[in-house]
Amino acid sequence: MSKKVWLPIALAGAIVLVLIVLVWLLFARVERTFNPDPVSIASASLDGLREQNRLTVFSASYNATVTTSLTRLGLSARKTLIMPGQVRYEVDLAKLEQDDVRWDPESGTLSVRLPAIEIARPEVQIDQIQTYDDGGILIALTDADRVLDQANRKKGVAELAKQAKNPLQVRFARDAARKAVANSFALPLQAAGLDAKVDVFFPYERGANKDQWDLSRPIQDVLAEKNQLEDVE
C-alpha cells in the first residue's frame, strides 16, 4: 500500500475514533440528563448551602420601653428610655451534616433536618432612641444621668432579646427557614426533571414522621454504595 493511500486511511480512522468518543460522551451526557441521580443532586445542594454559613431567614423590629430609678443622699431621679431595635433570626447552615439529609426512594422523599433557629443579638437603632427624665437636682449635680442611661441601655437590649423570643415570631422564622431550605433542594431536583418531595424539619418536630426518617438513608451512605458499585463495574 502506497504512502498516499495510507495517510487518508489513517486520517479517516482517527476521525471515526473521535466520532465514536464524541458519540459516547454525548450518550453519557444524555443518559445523565434523563436519568438524574437525586442523591448526587442533593449532595451538591448541601455543599452549596453549607458554603453560605449563616442564613438570615427572618427579621423583626421591636420597641423596648424601660425605666430606671436612682436614689442618693435622700434625692431621687428616674429616667425612661424607648429603644427601637431589629433582630435577625438565623440558621447556621455550616452545622448541616451529610447525616441530616436522607433519601427515601420508596416515597421519593428527601428529608432535611435543620439545626435550631438562632436569634442574633439585637441591633439597636441608636439614632431613634428616646429618653425622658423627671429632671431634679440629682441629675443636674451628679453623674446620675450617665448611670441611668447605662442601666436603661442594658435593660433595653435585654428587653429586645426577650421580645424576640415571642413564640409567634419564632414560628414565622422557622416557617421561613423551612421554605428557604426546601427551595434550595427542590429547585435543582425539579430542574433535573425529578418529581421529588422535600421534607424540611427541625429535630423537635420529628415525632409524627420519625418512622420515615428512621427508614430513610443518609445521602453519604447512598453515595458511598453507588461509588463502590461503579468501582466494581
Buried (B, 14 or more C-beta within 10 A) or exposed (E): EEEEEEEEEEEEEEEEEEEEEEEEEEEEEEEEEEEBBBBBBBBEBBEEBBEEEBBBBBBBEBBBEBBBEBEEEEBBBBBBBBBBBBBBBBBBBBBBEBEBBBBBEEBEBBBBBBBEBEBBEBBBEEEEBEBEBEEBEBBEEBEBBEBBBEBBBEBBBEBBBEBBEEEEBBEBBBEBBBEBBBEBBBEBBEEBEBEBEBBBBBEEEBEEBEEBBEEBBBBBBBBEEEEEEEEEE
